[in-house]
């Protein structure tokens, strides 16, 4: 199986297609597998790399004292791009994955050709939405063992707006949640929602002249269209697309439409 060695462990990655490189950065606490429907479509024109972050999926060999904060995740994106010799890559990040992706742009701007944020969850610091997000994340981690029980899983997924997904992907997400390293998941959430991190996230988006695509879904219970609009009003260059029907997982609920949005954006900016 393909792995990239990073400080403290190894990242599993999945690579398909050919063309300009495109790196997919996950929301927590999921593995790369939920990108498959979108990756298959993008692979017709792009070299698509999805990976399991440290503490998630098939990534392995991380010591007990390994760091799982958001900066370690940002450095892992850089290490992956460097190890695979991708040069400048299109980076597409989902929900909380937007924060390590943006920090990678801040720390290693040579890695990022464009940045796409799907359903960015967090924006302004010290907002009630941040506190609500942290509380929901804590509850999900506490209840993760219940994902093994089909009936309870159905109720749990309905609570977190996952019940509309195809059953096959509900099972994949349940497996990811069930087997996630709880410390890794919590350290990522905790560090990503600190005021200093959110200020750095915003500074990275507003301070670098990279084309940025923001995609917001009206049915998403985790991320708001207003957050995407707030970010869009402050970036140098880019585009905001609002999707009416998908919820938190447009790559599963509307992969063809999302693929078209991405390809159109890259064509418009000449990438």
N, C-alpha and C positions, 0 to 999 in steps of 0.2 A: 504494500500500500504506500502511496506517496506521502512523505512527511518532509517538513522543513524544520531544521534545527534552529531554535531560538534560545535566548538565555533562559535557563531553568527547565527546558522541556522541548517537546516536538509538536508542531501543529500539523494536523491532517488536512489535506486539501484535495479538492476535486476539480479537474480541469477539462474543459470541452471547447471545441470550435477552433477557429483560427482568425487572425486579423488583429486589429488594435486591442491591447489588453484591457480587460474590465474586471475589477475586483469587487466582490460582494461581501459586505460586512453585516453580520447578523444582529438582530435584536436578541436580548437575553430571554430565557435561558435555553435557546434552541441551537441545534446543530445546523450544518450547511444544507441538510436535506430538503428543507422547505423552499429552497430556491429552485428546485429542479424544473418545474414547468416554465419558469421565466428563463432559466439558463439554457434550456434546450432551444428556445426561440432565438435568443441573443447569439447563440453559438453559430448561427448561419452567417454572421458578419463579424463576430468578435471572438477573441480568445478569452473565455470566461473562467474565472477562478473563484470558487467558493471554498470556505475553510471553516474548521471548527476552532473557535477561540479557546484559549487556555481555560481548562476546567470544564469544557463542554464537549459533547460528542466523542469522537475517536481520538482527539488530541491526548497526549500521554506523557508519562515520565516526569511530571511536574512534582517537585519535592514538596514536603509538607509545609516548608517555610516559603514557598514561592509567592511572589506578589501577584495579586489579582486585581489591583486597582486599575482605574481607567487609563492611566498613563502607560502601564505595562501592556494593556491591550493596544494602545496607539502605537507603541514601539513594535508590537508583533505585526501590525499591518505593514509597517516599514520594513521589517525583517523579511516578511513574505515577498514583498515587491522586489526587494534587493536580491534575495536568494534565487528567485525565478528569473532574474534579469529582465524585468518588465519595463524598466525605464519609467516614463510617465504613463500612468494608468488612469482610465476612467474609474472612479470609485463610487459605488452605489451602496448606501448605508440605510438600514431600516431601523426606525424608532430609536431606542437607546443607543444602537450602533452608530448613530450620527455623531455622538460625542467623541469616541476614540477616532473616528474617521476625520473629524474636523481637527482634533489635536495632532493627528498625523500630518495634515496639511500645514499646521502651524510649526511643527517641529522639523518637518521634512518636505518643504514645498516642492522640491524636485520630483517627488513621487506622484503628485496628483495633477492630472491634466484637467479633469472636471470633477465636480462633486455633486452627487445627487442624494437628496435626503428624502426618504419615503416615510411619511407620517412622523415627522420629527416630534418627539414626545415633550421635550423640554425647551424652554426659551428663556424668558425673563427670570431672573433669580428671585428667591424668597416669595414666590407666588403660592397661593393655595393649591394650585394644580401640582406643584412639586411635592408638597406634603401629602396630598392624596395619592400621588403615584407611589411614593415610598411606602405608605400604609398598605396599598394594594399589593405591592411587591412582597412585603413581609408576609401578608396573609397567604399569598400564592405559594411561597416557599414552605410555610408551615403546613399547608394542605397538600403538598406535592405527592405524598405517599398515597393519597386517595385516588390519584390518577390511575392507579392499577385496577380500580373497581369500575367496570363499565358504566353502571347506573350513576354512581357518584361522579365519575369523569364527565358524563353528559351534563349533569347539573353544574359542575365546576366550570366546564367550558362555556356553558350558556351564560354564566355569571361574568366570564371574562371575554364575551363576544367572540368565541371561537366555534360556537355550535353550527355556524352556517358553512363551515369548511367541508370538503369531501371527507368521507369517513376514513379513507386511507391516510390522509394527512392529519386528521385528528389523532389517529393512533401514533403516527410519527412524533407529533408534538407532545403527546402524553408520555411516550418513551423518553424523549429528551428531558422533559420535566422530571420524570421519575428518577432518572439516573444522573441528573446534574449534581455537581459538587456544590453543596449548599453554601459553603464558605466562599467559594469562587463567585457564585452568583450574587451573594449579598455584598461582598466587597466591591464588585463592579457597580451595583446599584448605589451603594452608599457613597462611593467616591465620585460617581458621575453626577450625583445630585447635590454635592456641596456647592456653596455659593462661589468659591474660588474657581471650581471647575466650570461652572456654568458661565462665569465671566470670561474664562479662557475660550470656551466654546464659541461664545458670541464674538469675541475679538478675532478668532480665527476666521469666522465667516465674513465679518465685516472688514477685515484688514488685509485680505489677499484678493488680488484681481484675478480670480479663477471663475469661470462660468459655473454657476450653481443652479441646479434644477431642484425645486421644491415640489413634492407631490403630496397632496392632502386628500384624505378620504372622509366624506361627510358622515359616514356611518360608524366611524371609529370611536369606540368608547375610551380609548387610552390616549389618543392625541387629538387635538382640536384644529380645525381649519384656521382659527384665529391665531394660534401659535405660528403656523406656517406663514400667514400673512404678515405677522409682526416681524418675522425674520426676513421675508422677501422685501419689505419696505426699506431694509437697511443694508442689503448686499449691494456690491458694485455692479454686477452684471448677472443676468440669469432669467429664469422663467418660473412662474408658479402655475401649476396645473391642479385643478380640483376635480376629483372623481366622485361621481354621485352615488354609485351603488356599492363599491367594495367597503369593507370595514378595515380591520387592522392588517390584513394580509392580502394586499392587491396582487402580489406575485402568485397567490394560489386562487384567489377569487376571480381575477381578471388578467391572467398572464399575457394574453394577446394584446389587450388594450395597453397595458403597462409597457410591453415591449415596443409597441408603436410610439408611445410617448417618448421613450428613451431614444429610439433611433431618430425620430424627428428632431429632438433636441440636439443630438450630435451633428446631424446634417445642417441644422440652422446655424450652428456656431462654427461650422467648417472643420469639425473634428472627425 
